[in-house]
Amino acid sequence: MSSKYPLTGYGLMAKRHWTEFRPQMVKELEARGRLEEALYEAQETTSAEMMELRNRLQKEQGLTPQQAHDQAWEMIREKYILLQPEETASV
């Protein structure tokens, strides 16, 4: 089964995280038939921003590729992949 939106590491990480911490959002995206597309968008946007930020950090701060990658991940991960948990209604 081929997907229109192939998921790689970031997309799969987002899927696991969103399913656990953003179940209502996942349910709404699934109901609209947009979950795979949203995961793909998060993955691709993260990859693009990571590459841009890594290059900038290496050039401007003289970081090694690994240092630049680690710092970029710290700065970007919660923007698209590791979203904040949903608020839960108290009983």
DRENKE-585684 format. One line per 4 residues: number of its first residue (from 1); their letters; for each residue x, y, z of N, C-alpha, C. Coordinates in nm, 2 decimals. Layout:
BEGIN
NUM) a) X:Y:Z:X:Y:Z:X:Y:Z; ...
! end
This chain:
BEGIN
1) mssk) 0.08:-0.12:0.00:0.00:0.00:0.00:0.09:0.12:0.00; 0.08:0.20:-0.10:0.16:0.32:-0.12:0.09:0.44:-0.07; 0.15:0.53:0.01:0.09:0.65:0.06:0.13:0.77:-0.02; 0.03:0.86:-0.03:0.06:0.98:-0.10:0.15:1.07:-0.02
5) yplt) 0.16:1.05:0.11:0.24:1.12:0.20:0.33:1.03:0.28; 0.45:0.99:0.22:0.54:0.90:0.29:0.60:0.96:0.41; 0.59:0.89:0.52:0.64:0.94:0.65:0.78:0.88:0.67; 0.87:0.97:0.72:1.01:0.93:0.76:1.02:0.95:0.91
9) gygl) 1.14:0.96:0.96:1.16:0.97:1.11:1.08:1.07:1.18; 1.08:1.20:1.13:1.01:1.31:1.19:0.86:1.28:1.19; 0.81:1.24:1.07:0.67:1.21:1.06:0.62:1.10:1.15; 0.70:1.00:1.16:0.66:0.88:1.25:0.67:0.93:1.40
13) makr) 0.77:1.01:1.43:0.78:1.06:1.57:0.66:1.15:1.60; 0.62:1.23:1.51:0.50:1.32:1.53:0.38:1.23:1.55; 0.36:1.13:1.47:0.24:1.04:1.47:0.23:0.98:1.61; 0.35:0.92:1.66:0.35:0.86:1.80:0.31:0.97:1.90
17) hwte) 0.38:1.08:1.89:0.36:1.19:2.00:0.22:1.24:1.99; 0.17:1.28:1.87:0.03:1.33:1.86:-0.07:1.23:1.91; -0.05:1.10:1.88:-0.15:1.00:1.92:-0.16:1.00:2.07; -0.04:1.01:2.14:-0.04:1.00:2.28:-0.09:1.13:2.35
21) frpq) -0.04:1.24:2.30:-0.06:1.37:2.37:-0.16:1.46:2.31; -0.20:1.43:2.19:-0.30:1.52:2.12:-0.41:1.43:2.05; -0.47:1.34:2.13:-0.57:1.25:2.07:-0.69:1.32:2.01; -0.73:1.43:2.06:-0.85:1.50:2.01:-0.81:1.56:1.87
25) mvke) -0.69:1.62:1.86:-0.65:1.67:1.74:-0.63:1.56:1.63; -0.58:1.45:1.67:-0.56:1.33:1.58:-0.70:1.29:1.53; -0.80:1.28:1.62:-0.93:1.23:1.59:-1.00:1.33:1.49; -0.98:1.46:1.51:-1.04:1.56:1.42:-0.97:1.56:1.28
29) lear) -0.84:1.54:1.28:-0.77:1.53:1.15:-0.81:1.41:1.08; -0.82:1.29:1.15:-0.87:1.17:1.09:-1.01:1.19:1.03; -1.10:1.25:1.10:-1.24:1.27:1.06:-1.24:1.35:0.93; -1.15:1.44:0.91:-1.14:1.53:0.79:-1.05:1.46:0.68
33) grle) -1.00:1.35:0.71:-0.91:1.28:0.62:-0.78:1.35:0.60; -0.73:1.42:0.70:-0.61:1.50:0.68:-0.49:1.46:0.77; -0.50:1.36:0.85:-0.40:1.32:0.94:-0.27:1.29:0.87; -0.27:1.21:0.77:-0.14:1.18:0.70:-0.08:1.30:0.64
37) ealy) -0.16:1.39:0.58:-0.12:1.51:0.52:-0.05:1.60:0.62; -0.12:1.62:0.74:-0.07:1.70:0.85:0.06:1.65:0.90; 0.08:1.52:0.91:0.20:1.46:0.96:0.31:1.48:0.86; 0.28:1.47:0.73:0.38:1.49:0.62:0.42:1.64:0.62
41) eaqe) 0.33:1.73:0.64:0.36:1.87:0.64:0.45:1.90:0.76; 0.42:1.84:0.88:0.51:1.87:1.00:0.65:1.81:0.97; 0.66:1.70:0.91:0.79:1.63:0.88:0.87:1.72:0.78; 0.80:1.76:0.68:0.88:1.83:0.57:0.92:1.97:0.62
45) ttsa) 0.83:2.04:0.69:0.86:2.17:0.75:0.97:2.16:0.85; 0.97:2.06:0.93:1.07:2.04:1.03:1.21:2.02:0.96; 1.21:1.93:0.86:1.33:1.90:0.79:1.39:2.02:0.72; 1.31:2.10:0.66:1.35:2.22:0.59:1.41:2.33:0.69
49) emme) 1.34:2.35:0.80:1.38:2.44:0.90:1.51:2.39:0.97; 1.52:2.26:0.99:1.64:2.21:1.06:1.76:2.23:0.97; 1.75:2.21:0.84:1.86:2.22:0.75:1.90:2.37:0.74; 1.81:2.46:0.73:1.84:2.60:0.73:1.91:2.65:0.86
53) lrnr) 1.85:2.60:0.97:1.91:2.65:1.10:2.05:2.58:1.13; 2.06:2.45:1.09:2.19:2.39:1.11:2.30:2.46:1.03; 2.27:2.49:0.91:2.37:2.57:0.82:2.40:2.70:0.88; 2.30:2.77:0.93:2.33:2.90:0.99:2.41:2.89:1.12
57) lqke) 2.38:2.79:1.20:2.45:2.78:1.33:2.60:2.74:1.30; 2.62:2.65:1.20:2.76:2.62:1.17:2.83:2.74:1.12; 2.77:2.82:1.04:2.84:2.93:0.98:2.86:3.04:1.08; 2.75:3.08:1.15:2.76:3.19:1.24:2.83:3.17:1.37
61) qglt) 2.81:3.04:1.43:2.86:3.01:1.56:2.98:2.91:1.55; 3.01:2.87:1.44:3.13:2.78:1.42:3.11:2.64:1.49; 2.98:2.60:1.49:2.95:2.47:1.56:2.98:2.35:1.46; 3.01:2.24:1.52:3.03:2.12:1.43:2.89:2.08:1.38
65) pqqa) 2.89:2.00:1.27:2.76:1.96:1.22:2.67:1.89:1.33; 2.73:1.81:1.41:2.64:1.74:1.52:2.60:1.85:1.62; 2.68:1.94:1.66:2.64:2.04:1.76:2.53:2.13:1.70; 2.54:2.16:1.57:2.44:2.24:1.50:2.31:2.17:1.49
69) hdqa) 2.32:2.04:1.46:2.20:1.96:1.45:2.13:1.95:1.59; 2.20:1.92:1.69:2.14:1.91:1.83:2.08:2.04:1.87; 2.14:2.15:1.85:2.09:2.28:1.89:1.97:2.31:1.81; 1.97:2.29:1.68:1.86:2.31:1.59:1.73:2.23:1.63
73) wemi) 1.76:2.10:1.67:1.65:2.02:1.71:1.59:2.07:1.84; 1.67:2.12:1.93:1.62:2.18:2.06:1.53:2.30:2.03; 1.56:2.37:1.93:1.49:2.49:1.90:1.36:2.47:1.82; 1.36:2.36:1.74:1.25:2.34:1.65:1.15:2.23:1.69
77) reky) 1.19:2.13:1.77:1.12:2.01:1.79:0.97:2.03:1.84; 0.95:2.13:1.92:0.82:2.16:1.98:0.73:2.24:1.89; 0.79:2.29:1.78:0.71:2.37:1.68:0.62:2.29:1.60; 0.66:2.17:1.55:0.58:2.09:1.46:0.56:1.95:1.50
81) illq) 0.66:1.89:1.57:0.66:1.75:1.60:0.61:1.72:1.75; 0.68:1.77:1.84:0.65:1.74:1.98:0.56:1.85:2.04; 0.44:1.86:1.99:0.34:1.96:2.03:0.30:1.94:2.18; 0.27:2.05:2.24:0.23:2.05:2.38:0.10:1.96:2.40
85) peet) 0.09:1.89:2.51:-0.03:1.81:2.53:-0.16:1.89:2.53; -0.26:1.82:2.49:-0.39:1.89:2.50:-0.44:1.91:2.64; -0.52:2.01:2.66:-0.58:2.03:2.80:-0.68:1.92:2.82; -0.68:1.86:2.94:-0.78:1.76:2.97:-0.88:1.82:3.06
89) asv) -1.01:1.79:3.04:-1.12:1.84:3.12:-1.11:1.77:3.26; -1.12:1.85:3.36:-1.12:1.79:3.50:-1.26:1.75:3.53; -1.27:1.64:3.60:-1.40:1.58:3.63:-1.45:1.63:3.76
! end
